[in-house]
Amino acid sequence: MKMIMPAAVALLALSLFTSTGVADDTNAAAADLKALVTKVNTKVQAGKKTEADLAPELKEFDALLDKYKGEKTDDVAQILQMKAMLYQQVLKDTEKGDALLAQLKRDYPDSEPVKMMKQQEEAKKVKAALAEGTKFPDFTEKDMTGKPLSIANYKGKVVLLDFWATWCPPCRAELPNVLKTYKEYNAQGFEIIGISLDKDQDREKLTSFLEEKNMTWPQFFDGKYWKNKLAVKYGVNSIPATYLLDGQGTIIGKDLRGEELDKAVAKAVAKK
């Protein structure tokens, strides 16, 4: 299980619409869309997921688009985006969904929804390039204590790059395995670099969590949530996300969990 960036999965965006900040009812278009999405969620949760079931709501999407057709705002663009999401993720009609997304790019090219779509498309390309056997592109940053942080500093070490957050239940669930592996193999040359996707206002919470769990390895934290500098650079749109690197910075494992992580690290440090 992973926590997924809200814009990355349409159904999630529908279900979390009112809690992720996707839109607030600060204007008429946003308020109308919020009310419509609530109706859709109610039906979906009741098991009504066919085009016939959702026909009235689909007509409402069209009515809203017609109502606000003269406005080229993010809120109006989001109406079209949500309709596309409904087709793709609920009705499983990718053809219609893709056509609506193409319309979204054409009609609202400078909108925030389109910018996020392009970011996701770029993220897929970046992730595809980070394959096992390839060098992981280095970075030069500072950790939470202000010390220099880069992969090059760990040359000759087996390194786990761990993208995570304190608000991520799957990350916390996997933490005991990570701690166990670190404790067992650190003396043999195994290191961890954490990349926290926590929010800026949660820095104190993050610091306390690190101390409480005895997570002594360095952490990169910029408080930008899903727009974390390194998360964006490496196309991370779901967490936990991990890359295991050998002493030369080559990727030897991705998203390893539990015993798989332990075995991979054991094998890697034995080759050092």
Stockholm file with secondary structure:
# STOCKHOLM 1.0

chainA/1-272         MKMIMPAAVALLALSLFTSTGVADDTNAAAADLKALVTKVNTKVQAGKKTEADLAPELKEFDALLDKYKGEKTDDVAQILQMKAMLYQQVLKDTEKGDALLAQLKRDYPDSEPVKMMKQQEEAKKVKAALAEGTKFPDFTEKDMTGKPLSIANYKGKVVLLDFWATWCPPCRAELPNVLKTYKEYNAQGFEIIGISLDKDQDREKLTSFLEEKNMTWPQFFDGKYWKNKLAVKYGVNSIPATYLLDGQGTIIGKDLRGEELDKAVAKAVAKK
#=GR chainA/1-272 SS CCEECTTTCHHHHHHTTTTTTSCCSSSHHHHHHHHHHHHHHHHHHTTCCSTTTTHHHHHHHHHHHHHTTTCCSHHHHHHHHHHHHIIIIISCCHHHHHHHHHHHHHHCTTSHHHHHHHHHHHHHHHHHHCCTTSBCCCCCEECTTSCEECGGGGTTSEEEEEEECTTCHHHHHHHHHHHHHHHHHGGGTEEEEEEECCBGGGHHHHHHHHHHTTCCSCEEECSBGGGCHHHHHTTCCEESEEEEECTTSBEEEESCCHHHHHHHHHHHHHTC
#=GC SS_cons         CCEECTTTCHHHHHHTTTTTTSCCSSSHHHHHHHHHHHHHHHHHHTTCCSTTTTHHHHHHHHHHHHHTTTCCSHHHHHHHHHHHHIIIIISCCHHHHHHHHHHHHHHCTTSHHHHHHHHHHHHHHHHHHCCTTSBCCCCCEECTTSCEECGGGGTTSEEEEEEECTTCHHHHHHHHHHHHHHHHHGGGTEEEEEEECCBGGGHHHHHHHHHHTTCCSCEEECSBGGGCHHHHHTTCCEESEEEEECTTSBEEEESCCHHHHHHHHHHHHHTC
//
